Amino acid sequence: MAGLANAAFAPLEGRLLALNEPRKADKLVGAPTFAFFYPEDTFVYQIKWKGVAPPDSYFKSGDAVQLTVDLDASGPVPNPGPINEEAAGPPGLLVVTAWLPLVFGIPAAEPLGQSPLRAAVWVVTSVCGQPVEGGMSVQEVEEVLFGPPPGAATATSTNTTSRTRAASLPRISLSRLLDTCSAGVLAANVPDIFGNAITPPAGGGAISRAGSIVKALELPCAGYSGTGAAWSAAPDSPCGGNELWGWMEYARDNTPELADLDGTGMPPRYLRRLLVLPVPTPAWPVCRAWQQRGSLGCDAVAGCPMWVKGDRGKLLEWAATQFGASLTLRPAAAALTAAARPAAGGDPSDPLGSPEGGYRCFNAPHAYKLGFASAVRTFDAASRGYIESNPTQVLLPASTTNPVNTLLINPNWPPFPPPAVPPARPPPLLYAQYRSRLDGDAGLAASVRERVLLHTLNASLDVGSGALGTQQPSPPPVLVAALQPGQLYRYTAGGVVVKFEALQPPADGGASDPAGVVGGVARVTVCGYRVAVESAAEGGCSNGIDDDCDGLVDEADPDCAAGGR
């Protein structure tokens, strides 16, 4: 690189840090953004794209790239070697004129389901030498994440930041939420995936107190990052990229645990790094435009940083959202009809959707991707014949009671009638799941509680599409129906009808649900059709078959009334 000192442009190789859309209430208030770092030092550089489109939302933190940098317009690039000491741009800024993806970066060393996630959490308790007014304490944040220690009194405060429906729900920690949302998949200790040199943290589950650190952070008024970029925490702070990365770097550099390699030569294991910022006040009106944001995916060295406001009524929900994003989950959308649409804009059945209601588990596509859920039954091209004009029963347990809880329809069969031009890909996957009000789903909004929820995901069932595992971001799942008993949904893209027939008692006669909380299992039928109306099929009004899957056969179907034959 030193030989490029007199060049106007230079290629730099490193990794991306991808930040998801900043959120405020039920809105995404900005676009994803990207920064750049060298794995050798993890100093973060802001990127300004000049005459070139940035990566799309399917790139994640840790993906390797080569950037072509305008050295004259960029700030100094001190590593590797000072190649543009006379740069005119501000420190910490790279002006990028072209970029190329390289071999995708090393994924996080802590995939969910194989090891408890280790987290470093900082609670900003002082800014510019002044205590945070009404801020959350370290103990309060610990209880939100892990619950109170055994035998300890619960932290209380009269400073309730926000009054929400969540305040009336049963208390639950993030660790307990993730464990119950996996129906026990994550509750047990798991094998050490790090090798013999490192002992896995004590305690099971997705995130454990023993495997994490929570510290108070006194944030000074100003400072400089390793790139030379200045940042401010003063009341007039711009709350820009320099601030986000500068505050996180300051927290990291003042935490000895993150620098300790335990003599193994391995990077620190606290990859999920959560900075709990003060809620804006008249005295500190900083970062008013958003309430939470964080990394999409997680790098094995730089980790996955997250920034959330210390709102007592919302911290659990926001932390679940950002931990989900660090596992490559994308925002969850809703496409219900106007009459059935929830009050908020996104999917109220998922932490990455709408904040309507309170805490809740991940929706079926997200849970399936993370290994929280698996299929009771899958219908695809090989099994389409079983459901053709034949309502086929599937029993779905409440999602938090059994990890085998999802109906999955993979419509990879040939379209009918055959189109003139074959489609480029099959229709989206369709997932069905029964969501009760038990455990992690206690905060579900009324519009989606105790219903069979149907979601689509525009992906195929492979890792590369984002539908499985955490190596690639998922496409946004879309809530398309919230069925009550007796209601059906016609999935026209796949030629399938899904009907929520009724709730029925559990197989053990109710012994597993003596209080009636779950309400039983959902009896669902799946039926494949080739015609939209009975009379359109060959002999459709006299063949003894329910050709259009509406539950009515031949003459019993109004489609076969006089004039419709």
C-alpha positions in Angstrom: 0.0 0.0 0.0 2.9 2.4 0.6 3.6 2.5 -3.1 0.3 4.1 -3.6 1.2 7.2 -1.6 1.1 9.5 -4.6 -2.0 8.0 -6.2 -5.3 9.8 -6.2 -7.2 6.5 -5.7 -6.3 3.4 -3.8 -7.9 0.0 -3.1 -8.5 -0.8 0.5 -9.5 -4.3 1.7 -11.3 -4.9 4.9 -14.8 -5.6 6.2 -18.2 -3.9 6.4 -20.1 -3.0 9.5 -23.7 -2.9 8.5 -26.2 -1.0 10.7 -29.9 -1.8 10.3 -32.6 0.9 9.9 -32.9 3.2 13.0 -36.3 2.8 14.7 -38.6 5.1 16.5 -41.9 3.8 17.8 -43.4 1.8 14.9 -41.4 3.4 12.2 -38.2 2.8 10.4 -36.8 6.3 10.4 -33.7 5.8 8.2 -32.0 3.5 5.7 -29.3 0.9 6.5 -25.8 2.4 6.6 -22.3 0.9 6.2 -19.0 1.6 7.8 -15.5 0.0 7.1 -12.9 -1.4 9.4 -9.6 -3.3 9.3 -9.8 -6.5 11.3 -6.3 -5.8 12.6 -7.3 -2.7 14.6 -11.2 -2.5 14.3 -11.1 1.3 14.0 -14.3 2.3 12.2 -14.3 4.5 9.2 -17.4 6.3 7.9 -18.2 5.8 4.2 -19.4 8.4 1.8 -20.5 6.8 -1.5 -19.5 9.0 -4.5 -21.0 8.1 -7.8 -21.7 4.5 -6.8 -24.6 2.7 -5.1 -23.9 1.3 -1.7 -24.3 -2.4 -0.9 -27.9 -3.6 -0.6 -29.6 -4.8 2.6 -28.4 -8.4 2.1 -24.9 -7.4 3.0 -24.1 -7.8 6.7 -21.4 -7.0 9.3 -18.3 -9.0 8.6 -18.7 -9.2 4.8 -15.3 -8.6 3.2 -15.0 -5.8 0.5 -12.5 -4.0 -1.5 -13.1 -0.2 -1.6 -11.7 2.2 -4.2 -11.1 5.3 -2.2 -10.6 8.9 -3.3 -7.5 9.6 -1.2 -7.7 13.4 -1.8 -11.2 13.7 -0.6 -11.0 11.2 2.3 -9.5 11.6 5.7 -6.1 10.1 6.6 -5.9 6.4 6.3 -3.3 5.3 8.9 -3.6 1.6 8.4 -1.9 -0.2 6.7 0.7 2.6 6.6 0.0 6.4 6.2 -0.9 6.5 2.6 -2.5 9.9 2.4 -1.1 12.0 5.3 -2.0 15.2 3.4 -5.6 14.3 2.9 -8.1 17.1 2.8 -11.1 15.2 4.1 -12.2 14.9 7.8 -10.6 12.2 9.8 -12.4 8.9 9.9 -14.1 9.5 6.5 -13.6 7.3 3.3 -14.9 8.7 0.0 -15.6 5.5 -2.0 -15.9 5.6 -5.8 -16.2 1.9 -6.4 -16.4 -1.3 -4.4 -16.3 -5.1 -4.9 -17.4 -7.9 -2.6 -14.7 -10.3 -1.7 -15.0 -13.7 0.0 -17.7 -13.2 2.6 -16.3 -12.4 6.0 -15.8 -14.7 9.0 -19.1 -15.1 10.7 -19.5 -14.5 14.4 -18.0 -17.2 16.6 -21.2 -17.6 18.6 -24.0 -18.8 16.4 -27.3 -19.0 18.2 -28.2 -22.5 19.3 -24.6 -23.6 19.7 -23.4 -21.4 22.5 -24.9 -18.9 24.9 -24.3 -15.4 23.4 -21.8 -13.4 25.4 -22.7 -9.7 25.7 -20.9 -6.6 27.0 -23.4 -4.0 28.1 -22.6 -0.4 29.2 -25.2 1.7 30.9 -24.4 5.4 30.5 -24.8 6.8 34.0 -23.0 10.1 33.6 -22.4 12.5 30.7 -20.0 15.4 30.8 -19.5 14.8 34.5 -23.2 15.1 35.4 -25.3 12.1 36.5 -28.0 11.1 34.0 -31.3 12.5 35.1 -33.8 9.6 35.8 -31.5 7.1 34.1 -31.6 3.3 34.5 -29.2 1.8 36.9 -26.8 -1.1 36.2 -29.0 -3.4 38.3 -32.1 -2.4 36.5 -30.5 -3.2 33.1 -29.2 -6.5 34.4 -32.7 -7.5 35.5 -34.1 -6.7 32.1 -31.5 -8.9 30.5 -31.1 -11.7 33.0 -33.7 -11.3 35.7 -32.9 -10.7 39.3 -30.1 -12.8 40.8 -31.3 -15.7 42.9 -32.4 -14.4 46.3 -31.9 -10.8 45.4 -34.5 -8.0 45.7 -35.9 -6.6 42.4 -34.5 -3.2 41.5 -37.3 -0.6 41.6 -37.4 3.0 40.6 -40.0 5.8 40.7 -38.7 7.1 37.4 -40.9 5.3 35.0 -39.6 6.4 31.6 -42.7 5.3 29.7 -46.1 3.8 30.6 -47.0 1.0 28.3 -49.0 -2.2 28.1 -45.8 -4.0 28.9 -46.0 -2.7 32.5 -49.0 -4.9 33.1 -47.5 -8.1 31.7 -45.7 -10.8 33.7 -42.1 -9.9 34.3 -39.7 -11.7 32.0 -36.0 -11.2 31.2 -34.4 -11.2 27.7 -32.7 -14.5 28.6 -36.0 -16.1 29.6 -37.8 -14.6 26.7 -35.4 -16.1 24.2 -35.5 -19.4 26.0 -39.3 -19.7 26.1 -39.6 -18.5 22.5 -37.5 -21.5 21.5 -39.8 -23.8 23.4 -36.9 -25.0 25.4 -34.4 -25.5 22.5 -32.0 -23.0 24.1 -32.6 -23.8 27.8 -30.0 -26.5 28.2 -26.2 -26.2 28.3 -24.7 -26.9 25.0 -21.3 -28.2 23.8 -18.2 -26.1 23.6 -17.8 -25.0 20.0 -14.6 -23.0 20.7 -12.2 -25.9 21.2 -10.5 -27.0 24.4 -8.7 -23.7 25.0 -11.8 -21.8 26.0 -14.3 -22.9 28.6 -17.9 -22.1 27.6 -19.7 -19.8 30.0 -21.7 -21.2 32.9 -25.5 -21.3 32.5 -27.6 -22.3 29.6 -29.8 -20.3 27.4 -29.3 -17.8 24.6 -27.7 -15.2 26.9 -26.5 -15.8 30.4 -25.4 -13.5 33.3 -22.3 -15.6 33.9 -21.2 -15.2 30.3 -21.8 -11.4 30.0 -20.7 -8.2 31.6 -22.8 -5.1 32.5 -20.9 -1.9 33.5 -21.7 1.7 34.3 -20.1 4.1 31.8 -19.2 7.7 32.5 -19.2 9.4 29.0 -17.0 12.5 28.7 -18.1 15.5 26.8 -15.7 14.9 23.9 -13.1 12.6 22.6 -11.3 11.2 19.5 -11.6 7.7 18.0 -8.7 5.7 16.7 -9.2 7.2 13.2 -8.7 10.7 14.6 -12.4 11.5 14.2 -13.7 13.8 16.9 -16.9 12.9 18.7 -19.1 14.8 21.2 -21.5 13.9 24.0 -22.3 17.5 24.9 -25.9 18.6 24.8 -25.4 20.0 21.3 -23.9 16.7 20.0 -25.0 15.9 16.4 -25.4 12.2 17.3 -23.8 11.3 14.0 -21.7 8.3 12.9 -18.6 9.7 14.6 -20.6 9.8 17.9 -22.0 6.3 17.6 -18.7 4.6 16.8 -16.7 7.0 19.0 -18.9 6.2 22.1 -18.7 2.5 21.4 -15.0 2.6 21.0 -14.6 4.6 24.2 -16.6 2.0 26.1 -14.6 -0.8 24.6 -11.3 0.7 25.3 -12.2 1.4 28.9 -13.3 -2.2 29.5 -10.3 -4.5 30.3 -12.4 -7.7 29.8 -12.6 -6.9 26.1 -8.9 -6.6 25.7 -8.1 -9.8 27.6 -7.3 -12.7 25.2 -6.8 -15.2 28.1 -3.5 -16.1 26.6 -5.2 -18.0 23.7 -4.6 -15.6 20.9 -8.4 -15.6 20.3 -10.5 -12.5 20.0 -12.6 -11.5 23.0 -15.9 -13.4 23.2 -18.2 -10.5 24.2 -19.3 -10.0 20.6 -22.8 -8.5 21.3 -22.0 -5.0 22.6 -25.0 -3.0 23.8 -24.7 0.7 24.8 -27.7 1.9 26.8 -28.0 5.6 26.2 -29.9 8.1 28.3 -33.4 9.0 27.1 -33.3 12.5 25.7 -34.2 15.3 28.2 -34.2 19.1 28.0 -30.8 19.0 29.7 -29.5 16.4 27.2 -31.6 16.5 24.0 -29.3 14.2 22.1 -30.3 11.5 19.5 -34.0 12.4 19.5 -34.5 11.1 16.0 -34.4 7.4 16.9 -34.7 5.0 19.9 -32.8 2.0 18.8 -30.4 0.7 16.1 -27.7 -1.8 15.8 -25.7 -4.2 13.6 -27.2 -6.5 10.9 -25.2 -9.6 11.5 -22.1 -10.0 13.7 -18.4 -10.0 12.9 -16.1 -12.4 14.7 -13.7 -9.5 15.6 -15.6 -6.3 15.6 -18.7 -7.9 17.1 -22.2 -6.5 16.6 -22.7 -3.1 18.3 -26.2 -1.9 19.4 -27.4 1.4 20.7 -30.7 1.6 22.6 -32.3 4.2 24.8 -32.7 3.4 28.5 -36.5 3.4 28.6 -37.7 1.2 31.4 -40.9 0.3 29.6 -39.2 -0.6 26.3 -35.7 -1.8 26.9 -36.6 -5.5 26.8 -38.5 -5.1 23.5 -35.8 -3.0 21.9 -33.0 -5.4 23.1 -34.9 -8.3 21.6 -35.2 -6.5 18.3 -31.5 -5.6 18.1 -30.3 -9.1 19.3 -32.5 -10.5 16.5 -30.9 -8.1 13.9 -27.5 -9.2 15.1 -28.6 -12.7 14.1 -29.3 -11.4 10.5 -33.1 -11.0 11.0 -34.6 -8.3 8.8 -37.7 -6.0 9.6 -41.0 -7.9 9.7 -43.8 -6.4 7.6 -47.6 -6.7 7.5 -49.7 -6.9 4.4 -53.1 -7.5 5.9 -56.2 -6.1 4.3 -57.3 -2.6 5.5 -60.1 -4.0 7.6 -57.8 -6.4 9.4 -54.6 -4.3 9.6 -53.3 -3.7 13.1 -53.1 -0.1 14.2 -49.3 0.0 13.8 -47.5 -0.3 10.5 -45.4 -3.5 10.9 -45.9 -7.1 12.0 -47.2 -7.0 15.6 -46.2 -10.7 16.0 -42.5 -10.1 15.9 -39.9 -7.9 17.8 -38.7 -6.7 14.4 -42.1 -5.6 13.4 -44.5 -3.2 15.2 -44.1 -2.4 18.9 -47.8 -2.8 19.3 -48.6 -4.8 22.5 -45.6 -5.7 24.5 -42.8 -8.3 24.4 -43.4 -11.3 22.2 -41.6 -14.1 20.3 -40.3 -14.1 16.8 -42.7 -14.9 13.9 -42.6 -18.3 12.2 -40.1 -17.4 9.4 -37.7 -15.8 11.9 -38.1 -18.7 14.4 -37.5 -21.3 11.7 -34.4 -19.5 10.4 -32.9 -19.4 14.0 -33.7 -23.0 14.7 -36.3 -22.1 17.3 -39.0 -23.8 15.3 -39.3 -26.8 12.9 -42.0 -28.1 10.7 -44.9 -30.3 11.8 -45.5 -30.9 8.1 -44.0 -29.6 4.9 -45.8 -29.6 1.6 -43.8 -29.2 -1.6 -43.6 -30.5 -5.2 -43.1 -34.1 -3.9 -46.2 -34.0 -1.7 -48.5 -31.6 -3.6 -50.6 -34.6 -4.8 -51.6 -35.4 -1.2 -53.4 -32.1 -0.8 -54.8 -31.7 -4.4 -58.5 -30.9 -3.9 -58.1 -32.8 -0.6 -58.3 -30.9 2.7 -55.5 -32.4 4.7 -55.4 -32.0 8.5 -52.4 -30.7 10.4 -52.3 -30.1 14.1 -50.3 -27.1 15.3 -49.3 -26.8 19.0 -48.9 -23.4 20.5 -45.5 -22.2 19.4 -44.0 -21.7 22.9 -45.0 -25.2 24.0 -43.3 -27.3 21.4 -40.5 -26.5 19.0 -42.1 -28.6 16.3 -44.9 -26.2 15.6 -44.9 -24.9 12.1 -46.7 -25.7 8.9 -44.5 -25.0 5.9 -45.6 -24.8 2.3 -42.9 -24.7 -0.3 -44.8 -24.0 -3.6 -42.0 -25.3 -5.8 -44.4 -27.2 -8.0 -45.1 -26.2 -11.7 -47.6 -23.4 -12.0 -51.0 -24.2 -13.4 -52.0 -23.5 -16.0 -48.5 -23.4 -17.5 -47.6 -19.8 -18.2 -46.2 -18.7 -21.6 -43.0 -17.6 -19.9 -41.8 -19.8 -16.9 -41.4 -17.8 -13.7 -37.8 -17.0 -12.6 -38.4 -18.6 -9.2 -41.2 -20.3 -7.3 -43.7 -18.2 -5.2 -42.7 -17.2 -1.7 -42.7 -19.8 1.1 -45.8 -19.8 3.3 -45.5 -20.5 7.0 -48.4 -21.1 9.5 -48.0 -21.1 13.2 -50.5 -21.0 16.2 -49.6 -18.2 18.6 -51.1 -18.3 22.1 -50.6 -16.0 25.1 -48.2 -18.2 27.0 -44.7 -17.4 28.2 -42.8 -15.2 25.7 -46.0 -14.5 23.8 -47.8 -13.0 26.7 -47.4 -9.5 25.2 -48.9 -10.4 21.8 -51.4 -7.8 20.6 -55.1 -8.8 20.5 -55.0 -8.7 16.7 -52.7 -11.6 16.5 -53.1 -13.4 19.8 -54.6 -17.0 19.8 -54.7 -17.1 16.1 -53.1 -19.0 13.3 -50.7 -16.6 11.7 -49.6 -16.9 8.1 -46.4 -15.3 6.8 -44.7 -15.4 3.4 -40.9 -15.3 2.9 -39.5 -14.6 -0.6 -36.8 -17.2 -0.3 -36.0 -20.8 -1.0 -35.2 -23.4 1.7 -31.4 -23.0 1.7 -28.8 -21.1 3.7 -27.9 -18.9 0.7 -31.3 -17.4 0.5 -31.4 -16.3 4.1 -34.3 -18.7 5.1 -32.0 -20.9 7.2 -29.2 -20.1 9.6 -27.5 -16.9 10.5 -24.9 -16.7 7.7 -27.1 -14.5 5.4 -29.7 -11.9 6.2 -33.3 -13.0 5.7 -35.6 -11.3 3.3 -38.3 -9.4 5.3 -41.1 -11.8 6.3 -44.6 -10.5 5.6 -47.7 -11.2 7.8 -50.5 -12.0 5.3 -53.3 -13.4 7.6 -54.3 -13.8 11.2 -56.9 -16.5 11.2 -59.5 -17.2 13.9 -61.3 -20.5 14.0 -63.5 -21.0 10.9 -61.5 -18.5 8.8 -59.4 -19.4 5.7 -56.7 -17.9 3.6 -56.4 -18.5 -0.1 -52.8 -18.3 -1.2 -53.3 -17.6 -4.8 -49.6 -17.5 -5.7 -49.2 -21.2 -4.7 -52.8 -22.4 -5.3 -53.3 -23.4 -1.7 -56.0 -22.8 0.9 -55.2 -22.9 4.6 -58.1 -23.0 7.0 -58.1 -22.7 10.8 -60.8 -25.3 11.5 -60.9 -25.1 15.3 -59.0 -25.4 18.5 -59.1 -28.9 20.0 -57.8 -30.2 23.4 -54.2 -31.3 23.6 -53.6 -35.0 22.9 -53.3 -35.7 26.7 -56.8 -34.5 27.2 -55.7 -31.2 28.8 -53.4 -32.5 31.4 -50.6 -30.4 30.0 -52.8 -27.3 30.1 -54.9 -27.5 33.3 -55.4 -23.7 33.5 -56.6 -23.5 29.8 -53.9 -21.0 29.0 -52.9 -22.5 25.8 -56.4 -23.5 24.8 -55.4 -26.6 23.0 -53.8 -27.2 19.6 -54.9 -25.6 16.3 -56.5 -28.0 13.8 -55.6 -26.7 10.4 -56.4 -28.0 6.9 -54.4 -27.5 3.7 -56.0 -27.9 0.3 -54.4 -27.4 -3.1 -56.5 -26.1 -6.0 -56.1 -25.5 -9.7 -59.2 -23.5 -10.4 -60.6 -20.5 -8.5 -64.2 -21.6 -8.9 -65.7 -25.1 -8.9 -67.4 -24.8 -12.3 -64.1 -24.0 -14.0 -62.8 -27.5 -13.5 -63.5 -30.3 -16.0 -66.7 -31.9 -14.7 -66.3 -29.6 -11.7 -70.0 -29.6 -10.8 -70.3 -33.4 -10.9 -67.0 -35.0 -10.2 -67.4 -35.4 -6.5 -64.3 -33.2 -5.8 -64.0 -29.9 -4.1 -62.0 -28.4 -7.0 -61.7 -24.9 -5.6 -61.0 -25.9 -2.0 -63.8 -23.8 -0.5 -65.3 -26.7 1.4 -68.3 -27.1 -0.9 -68.5 -30.0 -3.5 -70.3 -29.9 -6.8 -73.9 -28.8 -6.6 -73.4 -27.6 -3.0 -71.1 -24.9 -4.3 -72.9 -21.7 -5.5 -70.4 -21.7 -8.4 -72.4 -24.6 -9.8 -75.7 -22.8 -9.6 -77.8 -22.5 -12.8 -75.8 -20.5 -15.3 -72.5 -21.2 -13.6 -72.0 -24.7 -14.9 
